[in-house]
Amino acid sequence: MQGKYNFASDSERNIARIVWNKTCMDRYPDHLKNARKTALRHVNSTNLADTKGHGPKGLKPEVWNGLVDIWLKPEWTKKSDANRCNRAAKPDSALHTGGSISFREHKKRMVNNK
């Protein structure tokens, strides 16, 4: 897989890796949210505990079941509810109006910020 993409320099490769990791960290919660919704539909229930053993393909059942255990804890529910209220209080702050930014544009911005 690493041989699939070529970069002009190690610096560009490192920048691409940083951007990739940040993108994955930003999108992972959305993927988990969608997986929860899908699992709830699959078991035809609104109880998250019923989704144990019904996680997405590619995720080991013991990992999924561990996540479900975390999501069922009162601390997680409290934090989730607080974050939901915070997002609702400032809806304009969650808008993404920049669109996709190419690797070239990221590089140009980084050079200009030095």
ChimeraX commands (.cxc) that place a marker at each C-alpha (Angstrom):
marker #1 position 0.00,0.00,0.00 radius 0.5
marker #1 position 2.81,2.43,0.80 radius 0.5
marker #1 position 4.18,2.09,-2.73 radius 0.5
marker #1 position 0.87,3.23,-4.21 radius 0.5
marker #1 position 1.49,6.95,-3.64 radius 0.5
marker #1 position 4.59,8.92,-4.47 radius 0.5
marker #1 position 5.56,12.17,-2.83 radius 0.5
marker #1 position 8.20,14.60,-3.96 radius 0.5
marker #1 position 9.89,14.61,-0.56 radius 0.5
marker #1 position 9.83,13.08,2.90 radius 0.5
marker #1 position 8.42,16.37,4.14 radius 0.5
marker #1 position 5.39,16.03,1.86 radius 0.5
marker #1 position 4.94,12.41,2.93 radius 0.5
marker #1 position 5.00,13.49,6.59 radius 0.5
marker #1 position 2.48,16.27,5.94 radius 0.5
marker #1 position 0.19,13.81,4.16 radius 0.5
marker #1 position 0.45,11.40,7.11 radius 0.5
marker #1 position -0.42,14.19,9.58 radius 0.5
marker #1 position -3.41,15.29,7.50 radius 0.5
marker #1 position -4.56,11.67,7.13 radius 0.5
marker #1 position -4.32,11.00,10.88 radius 0.5
marker #1 position -6.20,14.20,11.75 radius 0.5
marker #1 position -8.91,13.38,9.22 radius 0.5
marker #1 position -9.31,9.89,10.66 radius 0.5
marker #1 position -9.54,11.26,14.20 radius 0.5
marker #1 position -12.19,13.76,13.11 radius 0.5
marker #1 position -14.32,11.24,11.21 radius 0.5
marker #1 position -14.06,8.20,13.51 radius 0.5
marker #1 position -16.77,9.37,15.96 radius 0.5
marker #1 position -19.17,9.77,13.02 radius 0.5
marker #1 position -18.44,6.22,11.86 radius 0.5
marker #1 position -19.11,4.89,15.35 radius 0.5
marker #1 position -22.36,6.86,15.57 radius 0.5
marker #1 position -23.49,5.38,12.24 radius 0.5
marker #1 position -22.47,1.90,13.42 radius 0.5
marker #1 position -24.58,2.33,16.57 radius 0.5
marker #1 position -27.60,3.40,14.50 radius 0.5
marker #1 position -27.14,0.48,12.11 radius 0.5
marker #1 position -26.78,-2.02,14.96 radius 0.5
marker #1 position -29.92,-0.69,16.67 radius 0.5
marker #1 position -31.87,-1.07,13.41 radius 0.5
marker #1 position -30.43,-4.55,12.90 radius 0.5
marker #1 position -31.61,-5.78,16.32 radius 0.5
marker #1 position -34.85,-3.76,16.02 radius 0.5
marker #1 position -34.37,-2.17,19.41 radius 0.5
marker #1 position -33.72,1.17,21.05 radius 0.5
marker #1 position -31.66,-0.44,23.83 radius 0.5
marker #1 position -27.96,-0.17,23.08 radius 0.5
marker #1 position -27.21,-3.22,25.24 radius 0.5
marker #1 position -29.08,-5.34,22.69 radius 0.5
marker #1 position -26.46,-4.52,20.04 radius 0.5
marker #1 position -23.73,-6.56,21.73 radius 0.5
marker #1 position -22.42,-9.02,19.17 radius 0.5
marker #1 position -23.92,-7.01,16.30 radius 0.5
marker #1 position -21.13,-4.58,15.50 radius 0.5
marker #1 position -19.90,-3.60,12.04 radius 0.5
marker #1 position -17.89,-5.95,9.87 radius 0.5
marker #1 position -14.17,-5.50,10.37 radius 0.5
marker #1 position -14.52,-4.76,14.09 radius 0.5
marker #1 position -13.92,-7.65,16.43 radius 0.5
marker #1 position -16.97,-8.52,18.54 radius 0.5
marker #1 position -15.04,-8.08,21.80 radius 0.5
marker #1 position -14.01,-4.56,20.72 radius 0.5
marker #1 position -17.60,-3.68,19.77 radius 0.5
marker #1 position -18.93,-5.12,23.03 radius 0.5
marker #1 position -16.33,-3.08,24.94 radius 0.5
marker #1 position -17.49,0.08,23.16 radius 0.5
marker #1 position -21.11,-0.73,23.99 radius 0.5
marker #1 position -20.13,-1.12,27.65 radius 0.5
marker #1 position -18.50,2.34,27.56 radius 0.5
marker #1 position -21.55,3.89,25.85 radius 0.5
marker #1 position -23.84,2.44,28.53 radius 0.5
marker #1 position -21.94,4.08,31.39 radius 0.5
marker #1 position -23.67,7.08,32.99 radius 0.5
marker #1 position -20.49,9.18,32.64 radius 0.5
marker #1 position -20.50,8.73,28.86 radius 0.5
marker #1 position -24.20,9.51,28.61 radius 0.5
marker #1 position -23.73,12.67,30.70 radius 0.5
marker #1 position -20.81,13.81,28.54 radius 0.5
marker #1 position -22.68,13.01,25.33 radius 0.5
marker #1 position -25.74,14.96,26.46 radius 0.5
marker #1 position -23.61,17.96,27.44 radius 0.5
marker #1 position -21.85,17.95,24.08 radius 0.5
marker #1 position -25.18,17.69,22.25 radius 0.5
marker #1 position -26.46,20.75,24.13 radius 0.5
marker #1 position -23.25,22.67,23.39 radius 0.5
marker #1 position -23.53,21.92,19.67 radius 0.5
marker #1 position -27.18,22.96,19.65 radius 0.5
marker #1 position -26.37,26.24,21.42 radius 0.5
marker #1 position -23.94,27.30,18.68 radius 0.5
marker #1 position -25.13,25.76,15.39 radius 0.5
marker #1 position -23.12,28.15,13.21 radius 0.5
marker #1 position -19.83,26.98,14.72 radius 0.5
marker #1 position -20.29,23.46,13.32 radius 0.5
marker #1 position -20.70,24.50,9.69 radius 0.5
marker #1 position -18.05,23.34,7.26 radius 0.5
marker #1 position -18.06,25.85,4.43 radius 0.5
marker #1 position -14.49,25.47,3.19 radius 0.5
marker #1 position -15.05,22.36,1.10 radius 0.5
marker #1 position -12.33,19.91,0.23 radius 0.5
marker #1 position -8.79,21.21,0.26 radius 0.5
marker #1 position -6.22,19.59,-1.98 radius 0.5
marker #1 position -2.83,18.43,-0.77 radius 0.5
marker #1 position -1.28,21.20,-2.88 radius 0.5
marker #1 position -3.41,23.83,-1.11 radius 0.5
marker #1 position -2.46,22.42,2.31 radius 0.5
marker #1 position 1.20,22.62,1.33 radius 0.5
marker #1 position 0.82,26.20,0.07 radius 0.5
marker #1 position -0.88,27.25,3.30 radius 0.5
marker #1 position 1.77,25.62,5.43 radius 0.5
marker #1 position 4.54,27.34,3.49 radius 0.5
marker #1 position 2.77,30.70,3.82 radius 0.5
marker #1 position 2.34,30.21,7.59 radius 0.5
marker #1 position 6.08,29.74,8.21 radius 0.5
marker link #1:1,2 radius 0.2
marker link #1:2,3 radius 0.2
marker link #1:3,4 radius 0.2
marker link #1:4,5 radius 0.2
marker link #1:5,6 radius 0.2
marker link #1:6,7 radius 0.2
marker link #1:7,8 radius 0.2
marker link #1:8,9 radius 0.2
marker link #1:9,10 radius 0.2
marker link #1:10,11 radius 0.2
marker link #1:11,12 radius 0.2
marker link #1:12,13 radius 0.2
marker link #1:13,14 radius 0.2
marker link #1:14,15 radius 0.2
marker link #1:15,16 radius 0.2
marker link #1:16,17 radius 0.2
marker link #1:17,18 radius 0.2
marker link #1:18,19 radius 0.2
marker link #1:19,20 radius 0.2
marker link #1:20,21 radius 0.2
marker link #1:21,22 radius 0.2
marker link #1:22,23 radius 0.2
marker link #1:23,24 radius 0.2
marker link #1:24,25 radius 0.2
marker link #1:25,26 radius 0.2
marker link #1:26,27 radius 0.2
marker link #1:27,28 radius 0.2
marker link #1:28,29 radius 0.2
marker link #1:29,30 radius 0.2
marker link #1:30,31 radius 0.2
marker link #1:31,32 radius 0.2
marker link #1:32,33 radius 0.2
marker link #1:33,34 radius 0.2
marker link #1:34,35 radius 0.2
marker link #1:35,36 radius 0.2
marker link #1:36,37 radius 0.2
marker link #1:37,38 radius 0.2
marker link #1:38,39 radius 0.2
marker link #1:39,40 radius 0.2
marker link #1:40,41 radius 0.2
marker link #1:41,42 radius 0.2
marker link #1:42,43 radius 0.2
marker link #1:43,44 radius 0.2
marker link #1:44,45 radius 0.2
marker link #1:45,46 radius 0.2
marker link #1:46,47 radius 0.2
marker link #1:47,48 radius 0.2
marker link #1:48,49 radius 0.2
marker link #1:49,50 radius 0.2
marker link #1:50,51 radius 0.2
marker link #1:51,52 radius 0.2
marker link #1:52,53 radius 0.2
marker link #1:53,54 radius 0.2
marker link #1:54,55 radius 0.2
marker link #1:55,56 radius 0.2
marker link #1:56,57 radius 0.2
marker link #1:57,58 radius 0.2
marker link #1:58,59 radius 0.2
marker link #1:59,60 radius 0.2
marker link #1:60,61 radius 0.2
marker link #1:61,62 radius 0.2
marker link #1:62,63 radius 0.2
marker link #1:63,64 radius 0.2
marker link #1:64,65 radius 0.2
marker link #1:65,66 radius 0.2
marker link #1:66,67 radius 0.2
marker link #1:67,68 radius 0.2
marker link #1:68,69 radius 0.2
marker link #1:69,70 radius 0.2
marker link #1:70,71 radius 0.2
marker link #1:71,72 radius 0.2
marker link #1:72,73 radius 0.2
marker link #1:73,74 radius 0.2
marker link #1:74,75 radius 0.2
marker link #1:75,76 radius 0.2
marker link #1:76,77 radius 0.2
marker link #1:77,78 radius 0.2
marker link #1:78,79 radius 0.2
marker link #1:79,80 radius 0.2
marker link #1:80,81 radius 0.2
marker link #1:81,82 radius 0.2
marker link #1:82,83 radius 0.2
marker link #1:83,84 radius 0.2
marker link #1:84,85 radius 0.2
marker link #1:85,86 radius 0.2
marker link #1:86,87 radius 0.2
marker link #1:87,88 radius 0.2
marker link #1:88,89 radius 0.2
marker link #1:89,90 radius 0.2
marker link #1:90,91 radius 0.2
marker link #1:91,92 radius 0.2
marker link #1:92,93 radius 0.2
marker link #1:93,94 radius 0.2
marker link #1:94,95 radius 0.2
marker link #1:95,96 radius 0.2
marker link #1:96,97 radius 0.2
marker link #1:97,98 radius 0.2
marker link #1:98,99 radius 0.2
marker link #1:99,100 radius 0.2
marker link #1:100,101 radius 0.2
marker link #1:101,102 radius 0.2
marker link #1:102,103 radius 0.2
marker link #1:103,104 radius 0.2
marker link #1:104,105 radius 0.2
marker link #1:105,106 radius 0.2
marker link #1:106,107 radius 0.2
marker link #1:107,108 radius 0.2
marker link #1:108,109 radius 0.2
marker link #1:109,110 radius 0.2
marker link #1:110,111 radius 0.2
marker link #1:111,112 radius 0.2
marker link #1:112,113 radius 0.2
marker link #1:113,114 radius 0.2
view
